[in-house]
Every structure is written in C-alpha cells, then in structure tokens.
Amino acid sequence: MSRLLTRRRVLTGLAAPFVLAGCDRLGQAPAFREMVLSSGEWLSHRVHRLLVGDALAREYPPEAMSPDFRTNGNTRPRSATWQRQAERRFTDWRLRVGGLVEAPRDVSLAQLRAMPARSQITRHDCVEGWSAIGKWTGVPLGTVLDSVRLRPEARYIVFRCADDFSGMPYYESLDLRDAFHPQTILAYGMNDADLPLGHGAPLRLRVERQLGYKHAKFLTGVEAVASLSGIGRGQGGFWEDAGFYEWYAGI
C-alpha cells in the first residue's frame, strides 16, 4: 500500500471520535471527510516544503541505472493527431506554451533541443510501490517559462497531454516553486536516446521531487494559470480529480 493512500486513511480516521460520540452522520458526511483530507494534504505540503526546501533530489552514477525501466499508465495515446505525429517522428509536433504569459508561443522539438539542456540520473518512484533509476535529458521548465514571460497573476503551471483515460484527458499541474526547480525539466531524451513512445514521446515532464503520477507524459501544452479551480474538477490533475491521489506528491 502506498504512503499516500495510507496517510489518507489515517486522516479519514480522524472522524472516528465523532462516530464513537454518536455523531455518525457528521463522521460520514462527504463535506466533513473532504475537510479532513484537505487539511491533511495542506499540512503535508507545508511540512515537506519546510523540511526539504529547494534541495535537489539525489542523482546517481551511470552504473546505478536500472537495466529495465518499466512503462506505466498509457503507453500509446489513442489521439489520431498524436499517432500521425509519431509516424512522422514528431517533425510537425508543437508544444503550445500559453495562458497567463506575455509572449505565448508554439515550440517545436528542434527548438527545444536547441535550448540549454540538462541531464540527470534520478530515481522514479511510482505510487504503486516500484522504483527505477534512469537518465533524463531535456530543457529546464524554467527556461521555457522565462522565454514567454509569466504575468504577475500566474500561480500554477498546467500540463496538457495527448493521452486520456476513458475519454477524460490527462493533465497535471505544479506551483511555481516546483516549476522553477532546477531539476524540473521537459525531457525529450531517456538513457542517452530519444524518449521512447511508451515513456511519453516526444516530451514528458520530470519533476524529480514528486511521485511518478506527477510526471505527465505525451505533452501537448504548458499553460500558466492563476487558479486550478476551473480546470477539470479543480483538484489539479487527472488522478487528483478522481480522488485517488493528492495534488502535492512530494517525496
């Protein structure tokens, strides 16, 4: 069982005294349970930020790289546009960078590769309980955001993706502190080769201080927003909207 799910159950269990006291209706009320879970996530976020700050995730030597780095989640989007782009080796793919910015732009894979790159060998920790170490190469997200000049009201960065689950588009989001962390990159390479299709080609997010579901694959857009409330169900990501995982997945 994952650490996040365990913590959710513990926090939900805070309602138990109300049940024992005869307040079963309050303990089972969705609004009350949501209040308890939201408070726990807020506390987790604040405590993790206090303890970890802007520290770097551990980086490993090449000999530590996993011989088999499994894929997870979607491995081939059903989108006809993505499939056509994949057949053309993504030569006509573009990343839309917009939202609350002064200079929105569409960026090609070649343009991203021409920007200053960063490579890092890090451990990917999945919420399902497995880990693997791999090498990722890409452009720091902060470099891309600086190129479009965020407006003062921007607070979050939303990542749009080509894949979906049961017809619901996948998306994720970060606050600006994690977006500008030096190890947060838009990766187009893995293990000294082009990013494989199953790992999110042509471009995926790597946010090394958070669990794997935050590392959105098959990116199509990066959007600066003031609030997450009007996107999806307002929880900041596909799995968060579904109620499975927390928005802040710091490790």
C-alpha positions, 0 to 999 in steps of 0.5 A, spaced: 500 500 500 502 506 498 504 512 503 499 516 500 493 512 500 495 510 507 496 517 510 489 518 507 486 513 511 489 515 517 486 522 516 479 519 514 480 516 521 480 522 524 472 522 524 472 516 528 471 520 535 465 523 532 462 516 530 464 513 537 460 520 540 454 518 536 455 523 531 455 518 525 452 522 520 457 528 521 463 522 521 460 520 514 458 526 511 462 527 504 463 535 506 466 533 513 471 527 510 473 532 504 475 537 510 479 532 513 483 530 507 484 537 505 487 539 511 491 533 511 494 534 504 495 542 506 499 540 512 503 535 508 505 540 503 507 545 508 511 540 512 515 537 506 516 544 503 519 546 510 523 540 511 526 539 504 526 546 501 529 547 494 534 541 495 535 537 489 533 530 489 539 525 489 542 523 482 546 517 481 552 514 477 551 511 470 552 504 473 546 505 478 541 505 472 536 500 472 537 495 466 529 495 465 525 501 466 518 499 466 512 503 462 506 505 466 499 508 465 498 509 457 503 507 453 500 509 446 495 515 446 489 513 442 489 521 439 489 520 431 493 527 431 498 524 436 499 517 432 500 521 425 505 525 429 509 519 431 509 516 424 512 522 422 517 522 428 514 528 431 517 533 425 510 537 425 509 536 433 508 543 437 508 544 444 503 550 445 506 554 451 500 559 453 495 562 458 497 567 463 504 569 459 506 575 455 509 572 449 505 565 448 508 561 443 508 554 439 515 550 440 517 545 436 522 539 438 528 542 434 527 548 438 527 545 444 533 541 443 536 547 441 535 550 448 540 549 454 539 542 456 540 538 462 541 531 464 540 527 470 540 520 473 534 520 478 530 515 481 522 514 479 518 512 484 511 510 482 505 510 487 504 503 486 510 501 490 516 500 484 522 504 483 527 505 477 533 509 476 534 512 469 537 518 465 533 524 463 535 529 458 531 535 456 530 543 457 529 546 464 521 548 465 524 554 467 527 556 461 521 555 457 517 559 462 522 565 462 522 565 454 514 567 454 514 571 460 509 569 466 504 575 468 504 577 475 497 573 476 500 566 474 500 561 480 500 554 477 503 551 471 498 546 467 500 540 463 496 538 457 497 531 454 495 527 448 493 521 452 486 520 456 483 515 460 476 513 458 475 519 454 477 524 460 484 527 458 490 527 462 493 533 465 497 535 471 499 541 474 505 544 479 506 551 483 511 555 481 516 553 486 516 546 483 516 549 476 522 553 477 526 547 480 532 546 477 531 539 476 524 540 473 525 539 466 521 537 459 525 531 457 525 529 450 531 524 451 531 517 456 538 513 457 542 517 452 536 516 446 530 519 444 524 518 449 521 512 447 513 512 445 511 508 451 515 513 456 511 519 453 514 521 446 516 526 444 516 530 451 514 528 458 515 532 464 520 530 470 519 533 476 524 529 480 521 531 487 514 528 486 511 521 485 511 518 478 503 520 477 506 527 477 510 526 471 505 527 465 507 524 459 505 525 451 505 533 452 501 537 448 501 544 452 504 548 458 499 553 460 500 558 466 494 559 470 492 563 476 487 558 479 486 550 478 479 551 480 476 551 473 480 546 470 477 539 470 474 538 477 479 543 480 483 538 484 489 539 479 490 533 475 487 527 472 488 522 478 487 528 483 480 529 480 478 522 481 480 522 488 485 517 488 491 521 489 493 528 492 495 534 488 502 535 492 506 528 491 512 530 494 517 525 496 
